[in-house]
Amino acid sequence: MRQIPLPIMNTRNSPEPEVEKEAMNKEQAEIDETSCDVLVIGGGPAGATVAPLLAERGYRVVVLEKAHHPRFHIGESLLPANMPLFDRLGVGDHIRAIGMEKWGAEFVSPWHEHTQMFEFGDAWDKSQPMAYQVRRSEFDEILIRNAERKGATVFEGCKATAVDFLSNREGAVVTAERDDGETLRWRARFVVDASGRDTFLASRMQIKQRNPKHNSAAVYGHFRDVQRKAGQVEGNISIFWFDHGWFWFIPLVDGVTSVGMVTWPYHMKSRGERSLSAFLNDNIQQCPALAARMVDAVLVSDVEATGNYAYSADRTHGDNYVLLGDAYAFIDPVFSSGVLLAMQSGLLAAEAIDQCLTNPARAPAALRRFDKMMRLGPREFSWFIYRVTNPTMRDLFMGPRNILRVREALLSLLAGDIFGKTPIWPSLWMLKLIYYVSSLRHLRRSLKAWKARRDLVRAPS
Ligand SMILES: Cc1cc2nc3c(=O)[nH]c(=O)nc-3n(C[C@H](O)[C@H](O)[C@H](O)COP(=O)(O)OP(=O)(O)OC[C@H]3O[C@@H](n4cnc5c(N)ncnc54)[C@H](O)[C@@H]3O)c2cc1C
C-alpha cells in the first residue's frame, strides 16, 4: 500500500489555477488508487461480519485491525441466534470445529434451594436449540480469515488514528499507523466503526455516554480441573449469583473453563492491595456453590479485569458512517448478548450501506431502519439486566411458569431470538407485568432493593 497525501477539504471546492488543478488531479489520482468503498475500523465480530457481506456484493472493503489475530478477547459464550449468522457467513463448520456445545443456561442462587436450568430447545421457536462456547482468539480469527477469503483487504497491526470526513457527503479520509510506524491513508466512501470498546468515533465525536442506570466491572480467568456437569449439559453456561453480583462459568472445548465475576464498582474498590487472582479467588470462596465446583481448580491464564462498563453513543450513524457492536453500545454481559449484537449489527449495516452507496435516495430510510434495529437489542436486554440482581426477578428466574407462554418468550430472549418474526412480544410484556405486580406485592423488599441498586450504580468517588 502506497502512502498518499491527505486531500484538503477547502481546496476541493474553491477555484484553482491550472497548475494547482493539475497537481490536485494528480493527487486525486493517487488517492483513487488507494481508495476503497468501505473502510472498517476493527476486525472483531462486528467488523468481520460487515466486511465479507459487502465484499461479496462487489464493494472494495478494507479492514483495519490494530492487533494480530489470533488475539485474546473476553466474551466466550454465544447464543442460538448466532447460528444462522454463521451459516449466512459460510463459517458454520469452522465454528462447530472449535465450539463447545451449549444447550442452555443454568442459574444458581444462594437464596433458593434448587438450581434452575433453561434449555434453548424449550424456547418459542424450537428450531434453534443450541449455541457454542468458544475461545474468542480462535473464533475471531475464523471470522477475519473469512472476510479475507470473501475479498476484503485486511490490515492487521494497523491502528486507525484519524477520520476526516469530507464535505458534501463525499466520504472520509482515514489515517492509520502500522506497527512499524508507517502511516497509511485511505479515501473511503463509507466508514464503519467496529472498534469495540475503544469506541473510536464515539469518543472523538464526544457522543459516548456512560449508562446512568448500570455500572459494573469484571474480573476473570481460565481454569483447569473445574467440576463440570456430565453429558449434553456439560457445555451449558452457569450463572451464580452472590452478594456482590454474579459469576459466569463457561466450559470451553479443551477442558478449560472460563470463570468471571461481574460486580459493582464499590466492590472492586474493596480489593485493596490484593492481586487480581487473589481477589477473584477470595470472591469465589464467597459463593459456596461455585467454590464447590472449583475445589481442585488450577488457574491457567492471567487474571484480567475490565473496568466500569455500560455505555452507548448518542447516535448509531451519520450520512457516511455507522457505529457497530461495542463501538455503539455496551451492556452487561449477563445474557451473553455481546457477540450476537455485534454480528447482527454487521448484518444490518451491510444492508444499509449497500443502499447508501447504490441508491442514495433510499439512504435516509435505510439508515432509519438500521438505527431502529440497533437500538432494539440493547433496550430489550437492558430491561432484564437492570433487574437481574433484584429479588423479585430472581424469583421469576428461579421459578418460571409458562402462563401465556411467558417462559418460552423469556427463553427466546435468552436465545437472542429478538430480531426475527417470532411473536414473543405480548408474552414478554406479560412477563414484565407479572414482575411489576410481584414487586408491588413485596413492596417493602422491592423498595429496599431499588434503593440499594440506585446507590450501587453510582460510580465510586
Ligand atoms: C467481561 C466481559 C464478558 C463478556 N462476555 C460475553 C459473553 O459471554 N458472550 C458475548 O456474546 N459477549 C460477551 N461480552 C461482550 C463481547 O466481548 C463484545 O460485545 C464483542 O466482542 C463485541 O464485538 P465488536 O466486534 O463490537 O468489538 P471487539 O470484539 O472488541 O472488536 C473490536 C476490534 O477492533 C480493534 N480496534 C480497536 N480500536 C482500533 C483502531 N483504532 N484501529 C484498528 N483496530 C481497532 C480491536 O483490536 C478489536 O479486535 C463480554 C464482554 C466483557 C467485557
Ligand as a Chemical Component Dictionary entry (heavy atoms), coordinates in Angstrom:
data_LIG
# 
_chem_comp.id                   LIG 
_chem_comp.type                 NON-POLYMER 
_chem_comp.pdbx_formal_charge   0 
_chem_comp.three_letter_code    LIG 
# 
loop_
_chem_comp_atom.comp_id 
_chem_comp_atom.atom_id 
_chem_comp_atom.alt_atom_id 
_chem_comp_atom.type_symbol 
_chem_comp_atom.charge 
_chem_comp_atom.model_Cartn_x 
_chem_comp_atom.model_Cartn_y 
_chem_comp_atom.model_Cartn_z 
_chem_comp_atom.pdbx_ordinal 
LIG C1  C1  C 0 -16.222 -9.123  30.958 1  
LIG C2  C2  C 0 -16.942 -9.343  29.667 2  
LIG C3  C3  C 0 -17.575 -10.563 29.413 3  
LIG C4  C4  C 0 -18.256 -10.753 28.210 4  
LIG N1  N1  N 0 -18.875 -11.947 27.975 5  
LIG C5  C5  C 0 -19.554 -12.136 26.815 6  
LIG C6  C6  C 0 -20.156 -13.386 26.510 7  
LIG O1  O1  O 0 -20.066 -14.339 27.268 8  
LIG N2  N2  N 0 -20.819 -13.502 25.340 9  
LIG C7  C7  C 0 -20.916 -12.478 24.462 10 
LIG O2  O2  O 0 -21.553 -12.629 23.415 11 
LIG N3  N3  N 0 -20.322 -11.295 24.702 12 
LIG C8  C8  C 0 -19.645 -11.110 25.849 13 
LIG N4  N4  N 0 -19.019 -9.926  26.078 14 
LIG C9  C9  C 0 -19.160 -8.864  25.081 15 
LIG C10 C10 C 0 -18.317 -9.135  23.839 16 
LIG O3  O3  O 0 -16.989 -9.360  24.199 17 
LIG C11 C11 C 0 -18.415 -7.936  22.909 18 
LIG O4  O4  O 0 -19.731 -7.458  22.889 19 
LIG C12 C12 C 0 -17.984 -8.280  21.472 20 
LIG O5  O5  O 0 -16.640 -8.675  21.425 21 
LIG C13 C13 C 0 -18.196 -7.038  20.580 22 
LIG O6  O6  O 0 -17.669 -7.247  19.305 23 
LIG P1  P1  P 0 -17.124 -5.997  18.460 24 
LIG O7  O7  O 0 -16.718 -6.542  17.145 25 
LIG O8  O8  O 0 -18.100 -4.898  18.535 26 
LIG O9  O9  O 0 -15.861 -5.488  19.278 27 
LIG P2  P2  P 0 -14.499 -6.266  19.600 28 
LIG O10 O10 O 0 -14.721 -7.722  19.671 29 
LIG O11 O11 O 0 -13.913 -5.618  20.793 30 
LIG O12 O12 O 0 -13.592 -5.983  18.344 31 
LIG C14 C14 C 0 -13.090 -4.689  18.110 32 
LIG C15 C15 C 0 -11.772 -4.818  17.380 33 
LIG O13 O13 O 0 -11.345 -3.514  16.990 34 
LIG C16 C16 C 0 -9.959  -3.424  17.152 35 
LIG N5  N5  N 0 -9.641  -1.991  17.272 36 
LIG C17 C17 C 0 -9.952  -1.154  18.280 37 
LIG N6  N6  N 0 -9.537  0.099   18.013 38 
LIG C18 C18 C 0 -8.964  0.056   16.783 39 
LIG C19 C19 C 0 -8.333  1.016   15.960 40 
LIG N7  N7  N 0 -8.214  2.308   16.337 41 
LIG N8  N8  N 0 -7.841  0.624   14.771 42 
LIG C20 C20 C 0 -7.922  -0.661  14.365 43 
LIG N9  N9  N 0 -8.495  -1.637  15.123 44 
LIG C21 C21 C 0 -9.023  -1.277  16.306 45 
LIG C22 C22 C 0 -9.666  -4.225  18.402 46 
LIG O14 O14 O 0 -8.334  -4.666  18.449 47 
LIG C23 C23 C 0 -10.674 -5.377  18.247 48 
LIG O15 O15 O 0 -10.092 -6.501  17.614 49 
LIG C24 C24 C 0 -18.311 -9.720  27.257 50 
LIG C25 C25 C 0 -17.642 -8.528  27.498 51 
LIG C26 C26 C 0 -16.969 -8.327  28.690 52 
LIG C27 C27 C 0 -16.248 -7.018  28.919 53 
# 
loop_
_chem_comp_bond.comp_id 
_chem_comp_bond.atom_id_1 
_chem_comp_bond.atom_id_2 
_chem_comp_bond.value_order 
_chem_comp_bond.pdbx_ordinal 
LIG C1  C2  SING 1  
LIG C2  C3  SING 2  
LIG C2  C26 DOUB 3  
LIG C3  C4  DOUB 4  
LIG C4  N1  SING 5  
LIG C4  C24 SING 6  
LIG N1  C5  DOUB 7  
LIG C5  C6  SING 8  
LIG C5  C8  SING 9  
LIG C6  O1  DOUB 10 
LIG C6  N2  SING 11 
LIG N2  C7  SING 12 
LIG C7  O2  DOUB 13 
LIG C7  N3  SING 14 
LIG N3  C8  DOUB 15 
LIG C8  N4  SING 16 
LIG N4  C9  SING 17 
LIG N4  C24 SING 18 
LIG C9  C10 SING 19 
LIG C10 O3  SING 20 
LIG C10 C11 SING 21 
LIG C11 O4  SING 22 
LIG C11 C12 SING 23 
LIG C12 O5  SING 24 
LIG C12 C13 SING 25 
LIG C13 O6  SING 26 
LIG O6  P1  SING 27 
LIG P1  O7  DOUB 28 
LIG P1  O8  SING 29 
LIG P1  O9  SING 30 
LIG O9  P2  SING 31 
LIG P2  O10 DOUB 32 
LIG P2  O11 SING 33 
LIG P2  O12 SING 34 
LIG O12 C14 SING 35 
LIG C14 C15 SING 36 
LIG C15 O13 SING 37 
LIG C15 C23 SING 38 
LIG O13 C16 SING 39 
LIG C16 N5  SING 40 
LIG C16 C22 SING 41 
LIG N5  C17 SING 42 
LIG N5  C21 SING 43 
LIG C17 N6  DOUB 44 
LIG N6  C18 SING 45 
LIG C18 C19 SING 46 
LIG C18 C21 DOUB 47 
LIG C19 N7  SING 48 
LIG C19 N8  DOUB 49 
LIG N8  C20 SING 50 
LIG C20 N9  DOUB 51 
LIG N9  C21 SING 52 
LIG C22 O14 SING 53 
LIG C22 C23 SING 54 
LIG C23 O15 SING 55 
LIG C24 C25 DOUB 56 
LIG C25 C26 SING 57 
LIG C26 C27 SING 58 
# 
